[in-house]
């Protein structure tokens, strides 16, 4: 979840910064005007580039430029399309006013119009807010990665505990199966309590790691065999407590077979 939120913040920060750049470096921000190409009657007719908006408190308005004035040239460069003007204005970095020639009612006029520096048009609050949003996004993404690494490490440790406990359980159950005929009922009870119960508990504690590492189908297969093996061990304990050694022997043999099946399904995965 932190990763998704972090990416959202990061993209929001980038978008905000991009918008701030557009507004900071556009014609409206630096000169207080926008221009457009007039419609033409045919392909041979050249469009007129004219000012379609002039901000009243802008340097262009104060210099005398008005809406619908035809833009003839900018900084001694002829203007034949609105895009040409935008490109020239974007690259204009002189501290001196720009010479803008306009045509109004058939008469050309030249105006010296101060052009704001790109740095002067930057909305620093907007930029800093964008940077802060991006930083929050980066922090959230990094925290998410740290959590993921921590979860991966825990899963690996749990899986190691699970496989170790299962191996121990199989080895001890096999030993009991081989020696059970020599044991008295009370010895079988003590062996199951002292040697098998801890490994049974450790395996159960680490079982969730199977789902994380291999998925639910493998979890279901492994736990089906393990649970059946655990029930067989518990039944052997009950039979031994009641003095039925032969039944306990049968249950332990069955438990060993089931535990080996669980280990096989886990290893194959």
C-alpha positions as CSV (number, residue, x, y, z in Angstrom):
1,X,0.0,0.0,0.0
2,X,2.8,2.4,0.9
3,X,4.4,1.7,-2.5
4,X,1.2,2.6,-4.4
5,X,0.6,5.8,-2.3
6,X,4.3,6.7,-2.7
7,X,4.2,6.3,-6.5
8,X,1.0,8.4,-6.6
9,X,2.8,11.2,-4.6
10,X,5.8,10.9,-6.8
11,X,3.9,11.3,-10.0
12,X,1.8,14.1,-8.5
13,X,5.0,15.9,-7.7
14,X,6.4,15.5,-11.2
15,X,3.1,16.6,-12.7
16,X,3.0,19.7,-10.5
17,X,6.6,20.6,-11.3
18,X,5.9,20.1,-15.0
19,X,2.8,22.4,-14.8
20,X,4.8,24.9,-12.9
21,X,7.4,24.9,-15.6
22,X,4.8,25.3,-18.3
23,X,3.2,28.3,-16.6
24,X,6.6,29.8,-15.6
25,X,8.1,29.7,-19.1
26,X,5.0,30.4,-21.3
27,X,4.3,33.5,-23.3
28,X,1.7,34.7,-20.7
29,X,4.2,34.5,-17.8
30,X,7.1,36.2,-19.4
31,X,5.4,38.9,-21.5
32,X,1.8,38.9,-20.5
33,X,0.5,38.0,-24.0
34,X,-0.7,35.1,-26.1
35,X,-0.6,35.1,-29.9
36,X,-2.5,33.1,-32.6
37,X,-2.6,32.6,-36.3
38,X,-5.6,34.0,-38.2
39,X,-7.7,31.9,-40.4
40,X,-7.0,31.9,-44.1
41,X,-9.2,31.6,-47.1
42,X,-6.9,29.4,-49.1
43,X,-3.5,27.6,-48.9
44,X,-1.7,30.5,-50.7
45,X,-2.7,33.1,-48.2
46,X,-0.3,33.5,-45.3
47,X,-2.0,33.7,-41.8
48,X,-1.7,36.9,-39.8
49,X,-0.1,36.4,-36.4
50,X,-1.9,38.6,-33.9
51,X,-2.2,39.1,-30.2
52,X,-5.3,37.4,-29.0
53,X,-4.8,38.4,-25.4
54,X,-2.8,41.0,-23.5
55,X,-2.7,41.1,-19.7
56,X,-3.5,44.7,-18.6
57,X,-0.8,44.9,-15.9
58,X,1.8,43.3,-18.2
59,X,4.9,44.9,-19.7
60,X,3.4,44.4,-23.1
61,X,0.2,46.3,-22.3
62,X,2.2,49.1,-20.5
63,X,4.4,49.4,-23.6
64,X,1.4,50.0,-25.8
65,X,0.6,46.5,-27.3
66,X,-3.1,45.8,-27.6
67,X,-5.4,42.8,-28.5
68,X,-5.7,42.2,-32.2
69,X,-2.4,44.0,-33.0
70,X,-0.6,42.1,-35.8
71,X,2.8,40.8,-34.7
72,X,5.4,41.7,-37.4
73,X,8.7,40.9,-35.8
74,X,10.2,40.0,-32.4
75,X,13.8,41.0,-31.6
76,X,14.4,41.7,-35.3
77,X,13.1,38.3,-36.3
78,X,10.1,38.2,-38.7
79,X,7.1,36.3,-37.3
80,X,5.2,34.2,-39.8
81,X,3.6,31.8,-37.3
82,X,2.6,31.9,-33.7
83,X,4.9,28.9,-32.9
84,X,7.9,30.9,-34.2
85,X,7.2,33.7,-31.7
86,X,6.8,31.2,-28.8
87,X,10.2,29.7,-29.7
88,X,12.0,33.0,-30.0
89,X,10.5,34.2,-26.7
90,X,11.4,31.0,-25.0
91,X,15.1,31.5,-26.0
92,X,15.2,35.2,-25.2
93,X,17.5,35.8,-22.3
94,X,18.7,39.4,-22.8
95,X,18.5,41.8,-20.0
96,X,17.5,44.6,-22.5
97,X,13.9,45.0,-23.6
98,X,12.9,43.1,-26.7
99,X,12.0,45.1,-29.8
100,X,8.5,44.2,-30.9
101,X,7.1,45.5,-34.2
102,X,3.4,45.5,-34.6
103,X,0.9,46.6,-37.2
104,X,-2.3,48.4,-36.3
105,X,-4.7,49.8,-38.8
106,X,-2.0,49.6,-41.5
107,X,0.6,51.4,-39.5
108,X,3.7,49.7,-38.1
109,X,4.9,50.7,-34.6
110,X,8.0,49.5,-32.6
111,X,7.9,48.9,-28.9
112,X,10.7,48.2,-26.5
113,X,9.1,45.6,-24.2
114,X,10.8,44.3,-21.0
115,X,10.8,40.5,-20.9
116,X,10.7,38.8,-17.6
117,X,13.5,36.3,-16.8
118,X,12.4,32.7,-16.6
119,X,13.6,32.6,-13.0
120,X,11.5,35.6,-12.2
121,X,8.4,33.9,-13.4
122,X,8.9,30.8,-11.4
123,X,6.3,30.2,-8.7
124,X,8.6,29.0,-6.0
125,X,5.8,28.0,-3.6
126,X,4.4,25.8,-6.4
127,X,7.9,24.3,-7.1
128,X,8.7,23.7,-3.4
129,X,5.3,22.1,-2.9
130,X,5.9,19.9,-5.9
131,X,9.4,18.9,-4.5
132,X,7.9,18.2,-1.1
133,X,5.2,16.0,-2.6
134,X,7.9,14.1,-4.6
135,X,10.0,13.7,-1.5
136,X,7.1,12.2,0.4
137,X,6.5,9.8,-2.5
138,X,10.2,8.7,-2.5
139,X,10.2,8.2,1.3
140,X,7.0,6.1,1.1
141,X,8.4,4.0,-1.7
142,X,11.7,3.4,0.2
143,X,9.8,2.5,3.3
144,X,7.7,0.1,1.3
145,X,10.9,-1.5,-0.1
146,X,12.3,-1.8,3.4
147,X,9.1,-3.5,4.6
148,X,9.2,-5.8,1.5
149,X,12.8,-6.7,2.3
150,X,11.9,-7.3,5.9
151,X,9.0,-9.5,4.9
152,X,11.1,-11.4,2.5
153,X,13.7,-12.0,5.2
154,X,11.0,-13.1,7.7
155,X,9.5,-15.5,5.1
156,X,12.9,-17.0,4.4
157,X,13.6,-17.5,8.1
158,X,10.1,-19.0,8.6
159,X,10.6,-21.3,5.6
160,X,13.9,-22.4,7.0
161,X,12.4,-23.1,10.4
162,X,9.6,-25.0,8.7
163,X,11.8,-27.3,6.6
164,X,14.2,-27.9,9.5
165,X,11.4,-28.8,11.9
166,X,9.9,-31.1,9.3
167,X,13.2,-32.9,8.7
168,X,13.7,-33.3,12.5
169,X,10.2,-34.5,12.9
170,X,10.7,-37.2,10.1
171,X,14.0,-38.3,11.6
172,X,12.6,-38.6,15.1
173,X,9.4,-40.3,13.9
174,X,11.5,-42.8,11.9
175,X,13.6,-43.6,14.9
176,X,10.5,-44.2,17.0
177,X,9.0,-46.4,14.3
178,X,12.2,-48.5,14.3
179,X,12.5,-48.8,18.1
180,X,8.8,-48.7,19.2
181,X,8.6,-52.4,19.8
182,X,11.3,-52.1,22.5
183,X,9.4,-49.3,24.3
184,X,6.9,-49.5,27.0
185,X,3.7,-47.6,26.6
186,X,4.8,-44.9,29.0
187,X,8.1,-44.5,27.2
188,X,6.2,-43.9,23.9
189,X,4.1,-41.2,25.5
190,X,7.3,-39.5,26.9
191,X,9.1,-39.8,23.5
192,X,6.2,-38.1,21.6
193,X,5.9,-35.3,24.2
194,X,9.7,-34.7,24.5
195,X,10.9,-35.3,21.0
196,X,8.0,-34.6,18.6
197,X,5.7,-31.9,20.0
198,X,8.2,-29.0,19.6
199,X,8.9,-29.7,16.0
200,X,5.2,-30.1,15.3
201,X,4.6,-26.6,16.9
202,X,7.6,-25.1,15.0
203,X,6.2,-26.4,11.7
204,X,2.8,-25.0,12.4
205,X,4.3,-21.6,13.3
206,X,6.0,-21.3,10.0
207,X,3.3,-22.7,7.8
208,X,2.3,-19.2,6.4
209,X,5.6,-19.0,4.7
210,X,4.5,-21.8,2.3
211,X,1.7,-19.6,1.0
212,X,4.0,-16.6,0.5
213,X,6.7,-18.6,-1.2
214,X,4.8,-21.2,-3.2
215,X,1.1,-20.1,-3.2
216,X,-2.1,-21.5,-1.8
217,X,-2.3,-24.7,-3.9
218,X,1.1,-25.9,-2.5
219,X,0.1,-24.8,1.0
220,X,-3.1,-26.9,0.8
221,X,-1.2,-30.0,-0.5
222,X,1.5,-29.8,2.1
223,X,-0.7,-29.0,5.0
224,X,-3.2,-31.8,4.1
225,X,-0.4,-34.4,4.5
226,X,1.1,-32.8,7.5
227,X,-2.2,-32.4,9.4
228,X,-3.0,-36.1,8.7
229,X,0.5,-37.0,10.0
230,X,0.0,-34.9,13.1
231,X,-3.3,-36.6,13.8
232,X,-1.6,-40.0,13.5
233,X,1.0,-39.0,16.0
234,X,-1.7,-37.7,18.4
235,X,-3.5,-41.0,18.0
236,X,-0.3,-42.9,18.8
237,X,0.0,-40.9,22.0
238,X,-3.5,-41.7,23.0
239,X,-3.1,-45.4,22.2
240,X,0.2,-45.5,24.2
241,X,-1.4,-43.8,27.1
242,X,-4.1,-46.4,27.1
243,X,-1.5,-49.2,26.8
244,X,-2.1,-50.2,23.2
245,X,1.4,-50.5,21.8
246,X,0.5,-52.2,18.6
247,X,-2.0,-49.5,17.7
248,X,0.6,-46.9,18.5
249,X,3.1,-48.6,16.3
250,X,0.6,-48.6,13.4
251,X,-0.1,-44.9,13.9
252,X,3.5,-44.0,14.0
253,X,4.2,-45.9,10.8
254,X,1.3,-44.1,9.1
255,X,2.5,-40.7,10.5
256,X,6.0,-41.3,9.0
257,X,4.5,-42.0,5.6
258,X,2.4,-38.8,5.7
259,X,5.2,-36.6,6.9
260,X,7.4,-37.9,4.1
261,X,4.6,-37.1,1.6
262,X,4.4,-33.5,3.0
263,X,8.2,-33.1,2.7
264,X,8.1,-34.4,-0.9
265,X,5.4,-31.9,-1.9
266,X,7.3,-29.1,-0.3
267,X,10.6,-30.1,-1.9
268,X,9.1,-30.5,-5.4
269,X,7.6,-27.0,-5.2
